[in-house]
């Protein structure tokens, strides 16, 4: 399979997922054959290079393996001898090959449709006859539509997901986000993943549209939290994938704050990946979803960091000013009510400002901003004291002191960092301190602290996570 084919498959899957999620969110039960057909048509219109047979599978949300399992189950239900269907044959049909008459019949039964709809045959009926005399009278269509709507509304009244279950899920998502501020990330990742499995299973039940929106939001919020953990473990590609998923769930749920936050997460990943133009673009796109409140402040601060690294000093300074202006202009559910790891309080804003000033070459301004950040963390509520952000503020304070030639100030800033246990030494902290080690190596008397930083970075969360994953794989 060529690289372009794999890319096309990923694009088709992403497109189909968005269409399917959006469609199912508006239903209170399983999709009818007519709804499936509409999804097939929309997926094919979005990805015309894909066959209708493949679009049909994507509309059902099946993998190839799952489709084959459903095929065998159909044979068992109908008392038909199982065929020797292989994954290779299925993929060949999806690529444009035609199955024989026997397989075509069974595939039509599986998908409850005809060979034309699967792309295995052509309909040569003239256009003027397809919806002509054979079409039912308009009055019958109106009556049928009314009956269907009435029946659907009656079914929607009895949801299989109780309000209590949904409230519990929401509360658990909120609390795992709040605990993230103070607890080690790796055990929380396991908990987040289990929670997300529960939100996804809940989406498979018969639910109200309002419940669907809430579940998509919660699923997306968990994707965002897991993206953060991935970054803490120095796993940028999974972090970017999870951030994109959070944005997609936010779009399906119609949740502007989640969409804005997810774009900010993508910007953060791009910054650490040294894709500064991408980071600026993501932050700018995030501001199209939300342009006031603390969430918008975060996006402006990410813009400022991106511009500074791109050498666009004037724009970076303007973004810093805008960040301060928009904070008090609004609030939202995610950043201000759920808060926890999603919050962007003044202490974190000052930490981001310190980073930006360092990139702009202003070590004195960085020292001032980092000091203000640490002061706010120390005097604020303990539950809002993020050890990760506080450590990062200290790391940038140490680097700023080194740039000023103040070894004593750097040692003072480093002291609380060196006391962190390994499972809280997040990946970005190690990357930042590596810069400090490089600065120390070129200064007289800096060898001792450089060795301390090297030892510190050698045993951190990324190494801890790799060992845990290796132990799990070896079981």
TORLO-910895 format. One line per 2 residues: number of its first residue (from 0); their letters; for each residue x, y, z of C-alpha. Coordinates in nm, 4 decimals. Layout:
BEGIN
NUM> A> X,Y,Z; ...
***
This chain:
BEGIN
0> XX> 0.0000,0.0000,0.0000; 0.1413,0.3387,-0.0955
2> XX> 0.1780,0.6312,0.1387; -0.0878,0.8273,-0.0508
4> XX> -0.3320,0.5395,-0.0167; -0.2772,0.5251,0.3576
6> XX> -0.3296,0.8989,0.3756; -0.6526,0.8647,0.1775
8> XX> -0.7726,0.5921,0.4124; -0.7042,0.8101,0.7156
10> XX> -0.8805,1.1067,0.5579; -1.1819,0.8931,0.4657
12> XX> -1.2000,0.7490,0.8167; -1.1786,1.0957,0.9738
14> XX> -1.4470,1.2316,0.7407; -1.6738,0.9312,0.8018
16> XX> -1.6268,0.9558,1.1786; -1.7321,1.3205,1.1835
18> XX> -2.0365,1.2524,0.9627; -2.1402,0.9461,1.1627
20> XX> -2.0952,1.1167,1.5010; -2.2894,1.4239,1.3898
22> XX> -2.5721,1.2116,1.2461; -2.6009,0.9780,1.5450
24> XX> -2.6042,1.2715,1.7862; -2.9385,1.3746,1.6422
26> XX> -3.0974,1.0286,1.6836; -3.2529,0.8648,1.9875
28> XX> -3.1987,0.5105,1.8600; -3.0072,0.3064,1.6042
30> XX> -2.9960,0.4584,1.2535; -3.2507,0.3314,1.0014
32> XX> -3.1554,0.2024,0.6564; -3.2510,0.5422,0.5131
34> XX> -3.0225,0.7218,0.7582; -2.7360,0.4848,0.6750
36> XX> -2.7903,0.5565,0.3056; -2.7761,0.9316,0.3678
38> XX> -2.4485,0.8868,0.5551; -2.3098,0.6749,0.2691
40> XX> -2.4011,0.9446,0.0187; -2.2425,1.2165,0.2334
42> XX> -1.9219,1.0174,0.2938; -1.8942,0.9395,-0.0783
44> XX> -1.9472,1.3056,-0.1638; -1.6730,1.3981,0.0844
46> XX> -1.4371,1.1223,-0.0389; -1.5358,1.0418,-0.3999
48> XX> -1.2203,0.8380,-0.4513; -1.3578,0.5747,-0.2106
50> XX> -1.5965,0.3076,-0.3390; -1.9575,0.3042,-0.2245
52> XX> -1.8983,-0.0414,-0.0785; -1.6292,0.1000,0.1501
54> XX> -1.8384,0.4064,0.2344; -2.1153,0.1707,0.3469
56> XX> -1.8826,0.0038,0.5996; -1.7598,0.3412,0.7254
58> XX> -2.1192,0.4593,0.7673; -2.1798,0.1602,0.9954
60> XX> -1.8658,0.2449,1.1928; -1.7119,-0.0999,1.1388
62> XX> -1.3534,-0.2040,1.0850; -1.2922,-0.4628,0.8105
64> XX> -1.2555,-0.7309,1.0766; -1.5864,-0.6319,1.2368
66> XX> -1.7606,-0.6276,0.8974; -1.6444,-0.9841,0.8318
68> XX> -1.7686,-1.0893,1.1757; -2.1098,-0.9380,1.0962
70> XX> -2.1049,-1.1232,0.7617; -2.0461,-1.4594,0.9337
72> XX> -2.3134,-1.3807,1.1934; -2.5584,-1.3142,0.9082
74> XX> -2.4794,-1.6539,0.7585; -2.5422,-1.8191,1.0959
76> XX> -2.8729,-1.6359,1.1466; -3.0040,-1.7254,0.8024
78> XX> -2.8884,-2.0862,0.8134; -2.6454,-2.0322,0.5265
80> XX> -2.3139,-2.2164,0.5201; -2.0284,-1.9860,0.6155
82> XX> -1.8027,-1.8790,0.3305; -1.4261,-1.8649,0.3444
84> XX> -1.4303,-1.4859,0.3394; -1.0891,-1.3291,0.3980
86> XX> -0.9799,-0.9761,0.4832; -0.7878,-0.9648,0.1550
88> XX> -1.1020,-1.0350,-0.0504; -1.2991,-0.7714,0.1408
90> XX> -1.0320,-0.5091,0.0841; -1.0193,-0.5964,-0.2866
92> XX> -1.3960,-0.5364,-0.3119; -1.3508,-0.2029,-0.1336
94> XX> -1.0795,-0.1170,-0.3846; -1.3190,-0.1767,-0.6774
96> XX> -1.3223,-0.5523,-0.7454; -1.6650,-0.7157,-0.7953
98> XX> -1.7682,-1.0154,-0.5828; -1.9428,-1.3101,-0.7506
100> XX> -2.3228,-1.3409,-0.7527; -2.3349,-1.5521,-0.4348
102> XX> -2.1264,-1.3077,-0.2312; -2.3119,-1.0094,-0.3783
104> XX> -2.6425,-1.1517,-0.2578; -2.5086,-1.2074,0.0939
106> XX> -2.3503,-0.8612,0.1091; -2.6804,-0.7049,0.0026
108> XX> -2.8526,-0.8958,0.2819; -2.5865,-0.7830,0.5300
110> XX> -2.6288,-0.4160,0.4431; -3.0044,-0.4422,0.3737
112> XX> -2.9694,-0.2809,0.0334; -2.9174,-0.3644,-0.3334
114> XX> -2.6155,-0.4121,-0.5607; -2.6601,-0.0659,-0.7142
116> XX> -2.6295,0.1004,-0.3736; -2.3150,-0.1054,-0.3010
118> XX> -2.1581,0.0001,-0.6298; -2.1634,-0.3520,-0.7730
120> XX> -2.4152,-0.2715,-1.0488; -2.5521,0.0245,-1.2476
122> XX> -2.9091,0.1548,-1.2506; -3.0046,0.2251,-1.6129
124> XX> -3.3562,0.3457,-1.5339; -3.4158,0.6812,-1.7075
126> XX> -3.4142,0.9734,-1.4656; -3.7721,1.0711,-1.5504
128> XX> -3.8982,0.7273,-1.4455; -3.7060,0.6849,-1.1193
130> XX> -3.9325,0.9243,-0.9281; -4.2270,0.9265,-1.1710
132> XX> -4.5445,0.7140,-1.1660; -4.3963,0.4613,-0.9270
134> XX> -4.3497,0.7219,-0.6523; -4.6122,0.7201,-0.3756
136> XX> -4.8650,1.0041,-0.3647; -4.7476,1.3153,-0.1823
138> XX> -5.0268,1.2816,0.0726; -4.9024,0.9335,0.1642
140> XX> -4.5499,1.0661,0.2105; -4.6749,1.3386,0.4442
142> XX> -4.8754,1.0885,0.6476; -4.5804,0.8521,0.6638
144> XX> -4.3478,1.1302,0.7775; -4.5920,1.2343,1.0491
146> XX> -4.6283,0.8748,1.1724; -4.2526,0.8289,1.1810
148> XX> -4.2009,1.1535,1.3735; -4.4684,1.0593,1.6263
150> XX> -4.3216,0.7148,1.6836; -3.9705,0.8591,1.7134
152> XX> -4.0812,1.1147,1.9721; -4.2493,0.8432,2.1811
154> XX> -3.9329,0.6337,2.1777; -3.7221,0.9359,2.2686
156> XX> -3.9191,0.9850,2.5894; -3.7792,0.6632,2.7359
158> XX> -3.4012,0.7008,2.7483; -3.1858,0.4060,2.8446
160> XX> -2.9308,0.6428,2.9997; -3.0621,0.7816,3.3252
162> XX> -2.9850,1.1382,3.4275; -2.8112,1.0067,3.7389
164> XX> -2.5649,0.8028,3.5310; -2.4830,1.1033,3.3151
166> XX> -2.4355,1.3247,3.6205; -2.1948,1.0685,3.7691
168> XX> -1.9915,1.0594,3.4496; -1.9720,1.4379,3.4399
170> XX> -1.8664,1.4573,3.8047; -1.5950,1.1962,3.7526
172> XX> -1.4575,1.3793,3.4492; -1.4499,1.7053,3.6464
174> XX> -1.2682,1.5460,3.9371; -1.0077,1.3669,3.7298
176> XX> -0.9307,1.7041,3.5694; -0.8979,1.8698,3.9114
178> XX> -0.6770,1.5903,4.0497; -0.4464,1.6226,3.7497
180> XX> -0.3177,1.9499,3.8915; -0.1598,1.7744,4.1917
182> XX> -0.1315,1.4004,4.1151; 0.1109,1.1934,3.9082
184> XX> -0.0080,1.1768,3.5434; 0.0458,0.8106,3.4527
186> XX> -0.2092,0.6500,3.6930; -0.4573,0.9229,3.5967
188> XX> -0.4170,0.8351,3.2290; -0.5400,0.4819,3.3016
190> XX> -0.8390,0.6256,3.4878; -0.9126,0.8719,3.2066
192> XX> -0.9082,0.5956,2.9487; -1.1498,0.3833,3.1515
194> XX> -1.3797,0.6825,3.1931; -1.3726,0.7459,2.8203
196> XX> -1.4700,0.3865,2.7512; -1.7757,0.4473,2.9687
198> XX> -1.8719,0.7669,2.7860; -1.8369,0.5914,2.4502
200> XX> -2.0460,0.2947,2.5675; -2.3108,0.5388,2.6891
202> XX> -2.3245,0.6870,2.3382; -2.4252,0.3435,2.2072
204> XX> -2.7411,0.3497,2.4188; -3.0712,0.5118,2.3267
206> XX> -3.0203,0.8683,2.4430; -3.1724,1.2118,2.4000
208> XX> -2.9947,1.4606,2.1690; -2.9085,1.6721,2.4746
210> XX> -2.7501,1.3709,2.6430; -2.5564,1.2952,2.3242
212> XX> -2.4131,1.6465,2.3201; -2.3076,1.6157,2.6838
214> XX> -2.1456,1.2763,2.6229; -1.9572,1.4017,2.3179
216> XX> -1.8367,1.6962,2.5251; -1.7208,1.4706,2.8111
218> XX> -1.5509,1.2320,2.5676; -1.3719,1.5262,2.4067
220> XX> -1.2691,1.6694,2.7442; -1.1129,1.3331,2.8333
222> XX> -0.9293,1.3332,2.4992; -0.7920,1.6732,2.5935
224> XX> -0.6758,1.5550,2.9350; -0.5116,1.2477,2.7818
226> XX> -0.3396,1.4743,2.5289; -0.1929,1.6670,2.8223
228> XX> -0.0689,1.3455,2.9847; 0.0847,1.2388,2.6539
230> XX> 0.2778,1.5661,2.6407; 0.3900,1.5174,3.0015
232> XX> 0.5302,1.1800,2.8929; 0.7018,1.3427,2.5926
234> XX> 0.4734,1.1631,2.3433; 0.3933,1.4422,2.0990
236> XX> 0.2339,1.2469,1.8134; -0.0292,1.0807,2.0384
238> XX> -0.0814,1.4182,2.2059; -0.1558,1.5831,1.8729
240> XX> -0.3896,1.2983,1.7713; -0.5814,1.3228,2.0990
242> XX> -0.6023,1.7022,2.0723; -0.7471,1.6705,1.7210
244> XX> -0.9997,1.4173,1.8528; -1.0947,1.6609,2.1317
246> XX> -1.1561,1.9302,1.8694; -1.3711,1.6932,1.6620
248> XX> -1.5808,1.5920,1.9628; -1.6163,1.9589,2.0509
250> XX> -1.7380,2.0330,1.7000; -1.9901,1.7469,1.7092
252> XX> -2.1129,1.8671,2.0504; -2.1261,2.2282,1.9352
254> XX> -1.8984,2.3222,2.2281; -1.6971,2.6301,2.1294
256> XX> -1.4850,2.6359,2.4475; -1.3679,2.2766,2.3961
258> XX> -1.2880,2.3509,2.0315; -1.0841,2.6553,2.1351
260> XX> -0.9058,2.4678,2.4125; -0.8201,2.1784,2.1773
262> XX> -0.6704,2.4152,1.9199; -0.4618,2.5587,2.2025
264> XX> -0.3424,2.2083,2.2910; -0.2420,2.1538,1.9287
266> XX> -0.0547,2.4839,1.9412; 0.1301,2.3673,2.2540
268> XX> 0.2314,2.0416,2.0859; 0.3514,2.2309,1.7786
270> XX> 0.5575,2.4682,1.9956; 0.7454,2.1829,2.1606
272> XX> 0.7806,2.0205,1.8193; 0.9383,2.3443,1.6882
274> XX> 0.6608,2.3937,1.4327; 0.6175,2.7579,1.5258
276> XX> 0.4098,2.8622,1.2244; 0.1694,2.5737,1.2890
278> XX> 0.1480,2.6757,1.6543; 0.0546,3.0319,1.5600
280> XX> -0.2054,2.9042,1.3127; -0.3700,2.6745,1.5681
282> XX> -0.3868,2.9526,1.8290; -0.5359,3.1905,1.5733
284> XX> -0.7938,2.9298,1.4679; -0.8827,2.8710,1.8321
286> XX> -0.9717,3.2383,1.8678; -1.2362,3.1972,1.5962
288> XX> -1.4206,2.9668,1.8390; -1.3762,3.1802,2.1508
290> XX> -1.2405,3.5342,2.1731; -1.3137,3.6410,2.5317
292> XX> -1.2441,3.5026,2.8779; -0.9545,3.3070,3.0245
294> XX> -0.9662,3.0571,2.7371; -0.9022,3.3373,2.4904
296> XX> -0.6246,3.4688,2.7167; -0.4527,3.1294,2.6879
298> XX> -0.4774,3.1369,2.3088; -0.3333,3.4899,2.2914
300> XX> -0.0447,3.3803,2.5154; 0.0229,3.0852,2.2851
302> XX> 0.0191,3.3272,1.9909; 0.2686,3.5449,2.1733
304> XX> 0.5064,3.2530,2.2316; 0.4748,3.1437,1.8676
306> XX> 0.5382,3.4931,1.7315; 0.8380,3.5393,1.9615
308> XX> 0.9956,3.2179,1.8322; 0.9246,3.3293,1.4754
310> XX> 1.1079,3.6567,1.5403; 0.7880,3.8619,1.5162
312> XX> 0.8529,4.0690,1.8279; 0.6002,4.3459,1.7662
314> XX> 0.3175,4.0943,1.7123; 0.4261,3.8991,2.0212
316> XX> 0.4045,4.2133,2.2340; 0.0597,4.2931,2.0913
318> XX> -0.0604,3.9375,2.1679; 0.0587,3.9775,2.5291
320> XX> -0.1426,4.2984,2.5564; -0.4546,4.1372,2.4071
322> XX> -0.4232,3.8450,2.6467; -0.4535,4.0783,2.9425
324> XX> -0.7467,4.2657,2.7888; -0.9816,3.9715,2.7163
326> XX> -0.9651,3.7839,3.0476; -1.2364,3.9802,3.2256
328> XX> -1.4639,4.0046,2.9197; -1.6306,3.6641,2.9613
330> XX> -1.6357,3.3154,3.1117; -1.7193,2.9638,2.9919
332> XX> -1.8092,2.6203,3.1237; -1.4780,2.4488,3.0495
334> XX> -1.2143,2.6981,3.1628; -1.4014,2.8630,3.4508
336> XX> -1.6595,2.6150,3.5843; -1.4999,2.2744,3.5274
338> XX> -1.1545,2.4340,3.5562; -0.8904,2.2034,3.7083
340> XX> -0.6354,2.1310,3.4347; -0.8519,2.3288,3.1905
342> XX> -0.8219,2.6501,3.3912; -0.5917,2.9296,3.2816
344> XX> -0.5465,3.1389,3.5923; -0.3244,3.4474,3.6290
346> XX> -0.0406,3.2375,3.7766; -0.0212,3.0335,3.4557
348> XX> -0.0563,3.3464,3.2425; 0.2514,3.4967,3.4119
350> XX> 0.4431,3.1711,3.3580; 0.3576,3.1851,2.9865
352> XX> 0.4621,3.5508,2.9815; 0.8005,3.4574,3.1307
354> XX> 0.8567,3.2056,2.8517; 0.7651,3.4638,2.5880
356> XX> 0.9990,3.7253,2.7365; 1.2824,3.4710,2.7314
358> XX> 1.2194,3.4015,2.3635; 1.2209,3.7766,2.3028
360> XX> 1.5611,3.7995,2.4765; 1.4357,3.9971,2.7761
362> XX> 1.5679,3.8052,3.0757; 1.4825,4.0809,3.3244
364> XX> 1.1142,4.0807,3.2194; 1.1187,3.6986,3.2338
366> XX> 1.2488,3.7068,3.5916; 0.9729,3.9482,3.6908
368> XX> 0.6951,3.7422,3.5273; 0.8234,3.4065,3.6577
370> XX> 0.8562,3.5520,4.0085; 0.4971,3.6816,3.9939
372> XX> 0.3764,3.3400,3.8754; 0.5492,3.1592,4.1637
374> XX> 0.4149,3.4139,4.4130; 0.0583,3.3617,4.2891
376> XX> 0.0935,2.9822,4.3075; 0.2303,3.0027,4.6630
378> XX> -0.0487,3.2331,4.7869; -0.3371,3.0739,4.5959
380> XX> -0.5707,2.7894,4.6839; -0.3766,2.4613,4.7284
382> XX> -0.6170,2.2793,4.4961; -0.5183,2.5156,4.2136
384> XX> -0.1432,2.4804,4.2707; -0.0236,2.2987,3.9595
386> XX> 0.3113,2.1371,4.0377; 0.3822,2.1048,3.6635
388> XX> 0.3295,2.4723,3.5800; 0.4987,2.5869,3.9002
390> XX> 0.8042,2.3736,3.8177; 0.8113,2.5079,3.4632
392> XX> 0.7950,2.8654,3.5969; 1.0903,2.7851,3.8264
394> XX> 1.2843,2.6307,3.5362; 1.2406,2.9415,3.3224
396> XX> 1.3295,3.1605,3.6205; 1.6543,2.9626,3.6572
398> XX> 1.7359,3.0074,3.2885; 1.6599,3.3808,3.3070
400> XX> 1.8985,3.4142,3.6048; 2.1651,3.2261,3.4107
402> XX> 2.1204,3.4625,3.1176; 2.1747,3.7480,3.3639
404> XX> 2.4881,3.5792,3.4983; 2.3278,3.5201,3.8391
406> XX> 2.4302,3.1656,3.9385; 2.3011,3.2096,4.2941
408> XX> 1.9555,3.3068,4.1701; 1.9561,3.0078,3.9336
410> XX> 2.0464,2.7701,4.2164; 1.7635,2.9078,4.4291
412> XX> 1.5141,2.8583,4.1470; 1.6405,2.5051,4.0835
414> XX> 1.6130,2.3858,4.4445; 1.2375,2.3014,4.4473
416> XX> 1.2624,2.1424,4.1016; 1.5360,1.8995,4.2068
418> XX> 1.3107,1.7810,4.4909; 1.0395,1.6572,4.2507
420> XX> 0.9860,1.2790,4.2521; 1.0543,1.1058,3.9162
422> XX> 0.6865,1.0435,3.8359; 0.6256,1.4208,3.8373
424> XX> 0.9252,1.5201,3.6237; 0.7232,1.5931,3.3110
426> XX> 0.8802,1.5778,2.9654; 0.8666,1.9527,2.8933
428> XX> 1.0512,2.0188,3.2190; 1.3411,1.7997,3.1093
430> XX> 1.3514,1.9721,2.7698; 1.3573,2.3154,2.9326
432> XX> 1.6276,2.2215,3.1819; 1.8424,2.0856,2.9004
434> XX> 1.8665,2.4463,2.7802; 1.9788,2.5467,3.1289
436> XX> 2.2413,2.2721,3.1283; 2.3791,2.3993,2.7981
438> XX> 2.4036,2.7527,2.9415; 2.5797,2.6261,3.2556
440> XX> 2.8341,2.4226,3.0650; 2.9736,2.7431,2.9141
442> XX> 3.0050,2.9290,3.2444; 3.2781,2.9021,3.5101
444> XX> 3.1653,2.7054,3.8135; 2.8522,2.5730,3.6458
446> XX> 2.9638,2.2118,3.6114; 2.8103,2.0978,3.9426
448> XX> 2.4613,2.2257,3.8658; 2.4885,2.0956,3.5089
450> XX> 2.5552,1.7468,3.6481; 2.2569,1.7837,3.8839
452> XX> 2.0303,1.8721,3.5916; 2.1651,1.5847,3.3853
454> XX> 2.0945,1.3356,3.6653; 1.7514,1.4876,3.7204
456> XX> 1.6539,1.4573,3.3514; 1.7813,1.0984,3.3249
458> XX> 1.5090,0.9703,3.5593; 1.1778,1.1394,3.4827
460> XX> 0.8172,1.0743,3.3842; 0.8959,0.9840,3.0173
462> XX> 1.1401,0.7135,3.1314; 0.8993,0.6031,3.4054
464> XX> 0.6170,0.5747,3.1494; 0.8304,0.3797,2.9001
466> XX> 0.9246,0.1322,3.1720; 0.5597,0.0909,3.2778
468> XX> 0.4533,0.0321,2.9157; 0.7377,-0.2160,2.8674
470> XX> 0.6398,-0.4049,3.1838; 0.2781,-0.4180,3.0692
472> XX> 0.3742,-0.5435,2.7213; 0.5910,-0.8177,2.8707
474> X> 0.3100,-0.9717,3.0742
***
